[in-house]
Amino acid sequence: MIGLGGAEFRLPLLIGVFGFVALQAVIMNKAMSLLVVLTALPARLASVPFERVAEHWSVIANLLLGSLVGAWLGASWATRMRSATLYKVLAVLLVFIAVTLAGTHFLALGSLDLQAWVRIPVGVLAGVGIGIVAAIMGVAGGELLIPTIVLLFAVDIKTAGSLSLAVSLPTMLVAFARYSRDGSFAVLGANRGFVVAMAAGSVAGTVVGGLLLGVVPTAVLIPLLVVLLLASSVKVWRH
């Protein structure tokens, strides 16, 4: 209903309700986020044709220059952190996502009038930061990518949603490649049934959310979700 994959809300559940330790929860979240992105990409072609996305290939390339590096760094740091430290990092990032979510939906997003020689390096740096956050949390990063694309590249928000998916997919694959080097994928094999069941629920949820679009007012829904993220951050911090 709000245009995100839901990984931000799935992560606290994996930790607090289903009892997975921090790194296991991140990897499972990443796997399910990847399935949601793979489902969403073709689904959006009906409303945002491939030709329109291809017109903005330079935006995708610019952000990928940073996000691929950031994804590798973020996954590397996550595998090396002590669990206690990773819980606190995840809690801080949940607060950051909550603030970003509120700002994106309640503030009018314009675009920054930047020269190309400034916009390109800023885009790379933004991509690095987004890649790090996405890899550490196991999310697709759309909540950060969409406002970044609108602000830096003056793209309409509908097209920005598809562009964010095009950036997210390779970024997530790089994070997966890094996680696989440490044998972290064992949790997926050990919990294959759970992963499939929750991923199926996520895909079904995207369909239901689409049908309910507009039923629940944004002015009510977003504050509730922001409060949920903030409450989750406290629980994860104290885990």
C-alpha positions in Angstrom: 0.0 0.0 0.0 2.9 2.4 0.6 5.1 1.3 -2.3 7.8 -0.6 -0.4 8.8 -4.3 -0.3 8.1 -4.6 3.5 11.6 -5.8 4.4 11.9 -3.1 7.1 8.9 -4.5 8.9 9.9 -8.1 8.3 13.3 -7.8 9.9 12.0 -7.1 13.5 9.6 -10.0 13.2 12.4 -12.4 12.2 14.3 -11.3 15.2 11.7 -10.6 17.8 8.9 -13.1 17.0 10.6 -16.0 15.1 13.8 -15.9 17.2 16.5 -15.7 14.5 19.8 -14.1 15.6 20.8 -10.9 13.9 22.9 -12.1 10.9 20.5 -15.0 10.2 17.6 -12.6 10.1 19.4 -10.2 7.8 20.2 -13.0 5.3 16.7 -14.4 5.4 15.3 -10.9 5.0 17.6 -10.4 2.0 16.4 -13.6 0.3 12.7 -12.8 0.7 13.4 -9.2 -0.4 15.0 -10.5 -3.6 11.9 -12.6 -4.4 9.7 -9.6 -3.9 11.8 -7.4 -6.2 11.9 -10.1 -8.9 8.0 -10.2 -8.6 7.7 -6.4 -8.6 9.9 -5.7 -11.6 7.8 -7.4 -14.3 4.6 -6.4 -12.5 5.4 -2.7 -12.9 6.1 -2.9 -16.6 2.3 -2.5 -17.2 2.3 1.0 -15.7 5.9 2.0 -16.4 7.0 0.6 -19.8 10.6 -0.7 -20.2 11.2 2.1 -22.8 10.6 4.8 -20.1 13.0 3.0 -17.7 15.6 2.6 -20.4 15.5 6.3 -21.1 17.0 6.8 -17.6 19.8 4.3 -17.9 22.4 6.9 -16.8 20.6 7.3 -13.5 20.7 3.5 -12.9 24.4 3.4 -13.9 25.3 6.4 -11.7 23.7 4.9 -8.5 25.0 1.4 -9.3 28.6 2.7 -9.3 28.2 3.4 -5.6 25.6 0.9 -4.5 27.5 -2.2 -5.7 30.6 -1.1 -3.7 28.4 -0.2 -0.7 26.6 -3.6 -0.8 29.9 -5.5 -0.7 31.2 -3.3 2.2 27.9 -3.6 4.1 27.8 -7.4 3.8 31.5 -7.6 4.9 30.9 -5.5 8.0 27.7 -7.4 8.9 29.5 -10.8 8.8 32.3 -9.4 11.0 30.2 -7.7 13.7 29.4 -9.2 17.0 25.7 -10.0 17.3 25.3 -7.4 20.1 26.8 -4.7 17.9 24.7 -5.8 14.9 21.5 -5.5 16.9 22.3 -1.9 17.8 23.3 -1.0 14.3 20.0 -2.5 13.0 18.0 -0.6 15.7 19.6 2.7 14.6 18.9 2.0 10.9 15.3 1.2 11.7 15.0 4.7 13.3 16.6 6.2 10.2 14.2 4.3 7.9 11.2 5.5 10.0 12.4 9.2 9.7 13.0 8.8 6.0 9.5 7.1 5.5 7.8 10.0 7.3 9.7 12.6 5.4 9.2 11.1 2.0 5.4 10.8 2.4 4.7 14.1 4.2 7.2 16.5 2.7 6.9 17.7 -0.8 9.9 16.3 -2.7 11.3 18.7 -5.3 14.6 18.2 -7.1 18.0 19.7 -6.5 19.3 22.0 -9.3 22.8 20.5 -9.5 25.3 20.7 -12.3 26.3 17.3 -13.9 29.8 17.5 -12.5 28.3 17.7 -9.0 25.3 15.4 -9.4 27.4 12.4 -10.6 29.8 12.1 -7.6 26.9 12.9 -5.2 24.9 10.1 -6.9 27.8 7.7 -6.4 28.2 8.6 -2.7 24.5 8.2 -2.2 24.6 4.8 -3.9 27.4 3.7 -1.5 25.4 4.7 1.5 22.2 3.1 0.2 24.1 -0.1 -0.7 25.6 -0.3 2.8 22.2 0.1 4.5 20.5 -2.4 2.2 23.2 -5.0 2.7 23.3 -4.7 6.5 19.5 -4.7 6.9 18.7 -7.2 4.2 16.3 -4.8 2.4 16.0 -3.7 -1.2 16.6 0.0 -0.3 13.6 1.5 -2.1 12.7 3.7 0.8 16.1 5.4 0.3 16.5 5.0 -3.5 13.2 6.6 -4.5 13.7 10.0 -2.7 17.3 10.0 -3.9 16.3 9.5 -7.5 13.6 12.2 -7.3 15.9 14.7 -5.5 19.1 14.2 -7.6 17.7 13.4 -11.0 14.3 15.1 -11.2 12.5 11.9 -12.2 8.8 11.6 -11.4 8.1 9.3 -8.4 6.3 6.6 -10.5 9.3 6.1 -12.8 11.6 6.4 -9.8 10.0 3.4 -8.2 10.9 1.2 -11.3 14.4 2.7 -11.4 14.9 1.9 -7.8 14.1 -1.8 -8.5 16.5 -1.8 -11.4 19.2 -0.6 -9.0 18.1 -2.8 -6.1 18.4 -6.1 -8.0 22.1 -6.1 -8.9 22.9 -4.5 -5.5 21.2 -7.3 -3.7 23.0 -9.9 -5.8 26.4 -8.4 -4.9 25.4 -8.5 -1.2 24.4 -12.2 -1.6 27.7 -13.0 -3.3 29.6 -11.5 -0.3 27.5 -13.3 2.3 27.9 -16.6 0.5 31.7 -16.4 1.0 31.3 -16.9 4.8 28.9 -19.8 4.6 26.1 -17.6 5.9 23.6 -19.1 3.5 23.3 -22.3 5.7 20.4 -20.7 7.5 18.4 -20.6 4.3 18.8 -24.3 3.7 18.1 -25.2 7.3 14.9 -23.1 7.2 13.8 -23.7 3.6 10.2 -24.4 4.4 9.9 -21.2 6.6 11.5 -19.1 3.9 9.2 -20.4 1.2 6.1 -19.9 3.3 7.0 -16.3 4.4 8.1 -15.4 0.9 4.8 -16.7 -0.5 3.0 -14.6 2.1 5.0 -11.5 1.1 4.0 -12.0 -2.6 0.4 -12.6 -1.6 0.6 -9.4 0.5 1.7 -7.3 -2.4 -1.5 -8.4 -4.3 -3.8 -7.7 -1.3 -2.0 -4.4 -0.7 -2.6 -3.4 -4.3 -6.3 -4.2 -4.0 -6.5 -2.2 -0.7 -4.6 0.8 -2.2 -6.5 3.9 -1.3 -8.8 2.2 1.3 -6.6 3.2 4.3 -5.7 6.9 4.2 -2.0 7.7 4.0 -2.4 10.2 6.7 -3.4 7.3 9.0 -1.3 4.5 7.7 2.2 6.2 7.5 2.2 7.4 11.2 1.2 3.9 12.3 4.0 2.3 10.4 6.5 4.9 11.6 5.5 4.2 15.2 5.8 0.4 14.5 9.4 0.9 13.2 10.3 3.1 16.2 8.9 0.5 18.6 10.7 -2.3 16.7 14.0 -0.4 16.9 13.7 -0.2 20.7 13.0 -4.0 20.9 15.9 -4.8 18.6 18.3 -2.5 20.5 17.4 -4.3 23.8 17.5 -7.8 22.2 
